[in-house]
Amino acid sequence: MEARDQIIQELDRVPSQHYRKILDFIRSLTLTSAVSDTTPLYASESSLRKDWLRPEEDKAWADL
């Protein structure tokens, strides 16, 4: 049985008063993975900023 099927099976046994907590948990997992996917982009920004913010760069890209 796949994990998805096991989750659904377990969900059928959980009392309904816990549904909000489960939904919040699932959404937090989704947000966490979305942030993790973009973290390298933001991590490299500060190290590359010194090269991006130079007059030579502005001149090189001015025609685009």
Rosetta constraint file for C-alpha pairs under 8 A:
AtomPair CA 1 CA 5 HARMONIC 6.40 0.50
AtomPair CA 1 CA 6 HARMONIC 6.79 0.50
AtomPair CA 2 CA 6 HARMONIC 6.40 0.50
AtomPair CA 3 CA 7 HARMONIC 6.12 0.50
AtomPair CA 4 CA 8 HARMONIC 6.33 0.50
AtomPair CA 5 CA 9 HARMONIC 6.09 0.50
AtomPair CA 6 CA 10 HARMONIC 6.10 0.50
AtomPair CA 7 CA 11 HARMONIC 6.02 0.50
AtomPair CA 8 CA 12 HARMONIC 6.35 0.50
AtomPair CA 9 CA 13 HARMONIC 7.04 0.50
AtomPair CA 10 CA 14 HARMONIC 6.58 0.50
AtomPair CA 14 CA 18 HARMONIC 6.87 0.50
AtomPair CA 14 CA 19 HARMONIC 7.77 0.50
AtomPair CA 15 CA 19 HARMONIC 7.48 0.50
AtomPair CA 18 CA 22 HARMONIC 6.35 0.50
AtomPair CA 19 CA 23 HARMONIC 6.08 0.50
AtomPair CA 20 CA 24 HARMONIC 6.10 0.50
AtomPair CA 21 CA 25 HARMONIC 6.13 0.50
AtomPair CA 22 CA 26 HARMONIC 6.21 0.50
AtomPair CA 23 CA 27 HARMONIC 6.18 0.50
AtomPair CA 24 CA 28 HARMONIC 6.10 0.50
AtomPair CA 25 CA 29 HARMONIC 6.35 0.50
AtomPair CA 26 CA 30 HARMONIC 6.44 0.50
AtomPair CA 27 CA 31 HARMONIC 6.24 0.50
AtomPair CA 28 CA 32 HARMONIC 5.99 0.50
AtomPair CA 29 CA 33 HARMONIC 6.23 0.50
AtomPair CA 30 CA 34 HARMONIC 6.29 0.50
AtomPair CA 31 CA 35 HARMONIC 6.22 0.50
AtomPair CA 32 CA 36 HARMONIC 6.15 0.50
AtomPair CA 33 CA 37 HARMONIC 6.22 0.50
AtomPair CA 34 CA 38 HARMONIC 6.80 0.50
AtomPair CA 35 CA 39 HARMONIC 6.13 0.50
AtomPair CA 36 CA 40 HARMONIC 7.97 0.50
AtomPair CA 38 CA 42 HARMONIC 6.80 0.50
AtomPair CA 39 CA 43 HARMONIC 6.06 0.50
AtomPair CA 40 CA 44 HARMONIC 6.17 0.50
AtomPair CA 41 CA 45 HARMONIC 6.46 0.50
AtomPair CA 42 CA 46 HARMONIC 7.47 0.50
AtomPair CA 43 CA 47 HARMONIC 7.75 0.50
AtomPair CA 44 CA 48 HARMONIC 6.21 0.50
AtomPair CA 45 CA 49 HARMONIC 5.82 0.50
AtomPair CA 46 CA 50 HARMONIC 7.61 0.50
AtomPair CA 48 CA 52 HARMONIC 6.35 0.50
AtomPair CA 49 CA 53 HARMONIC 6.00 0.50
AtomPair CA 50 CA 54 HARMONIC 7.06 0.50
AtomPair CA 51 CA 57 HARMONIC 7.51 0.50
AtomPair CA 52 CA 57 HARMONIC 6.18 0.50
AtomPair CA 53 CA 57 HARMONIC 6.94 0.50
AtomPair CA 53 CA 58 HARMONIC 7.63 0.50
AtomPair CA 54 CA 58 HARMONIC 6.62 0.50
AtomPair CA 55 CA 59 HARMONIC 6.22 0.50
AtomPair CA 56 CA 60 HARMONIC 6.15 0.50
AtomPair CA 57 CA 61 HARMONIC 6.28 0.50
AtomPair CA 58 CA 62 HARMONIC 5.87 0.50
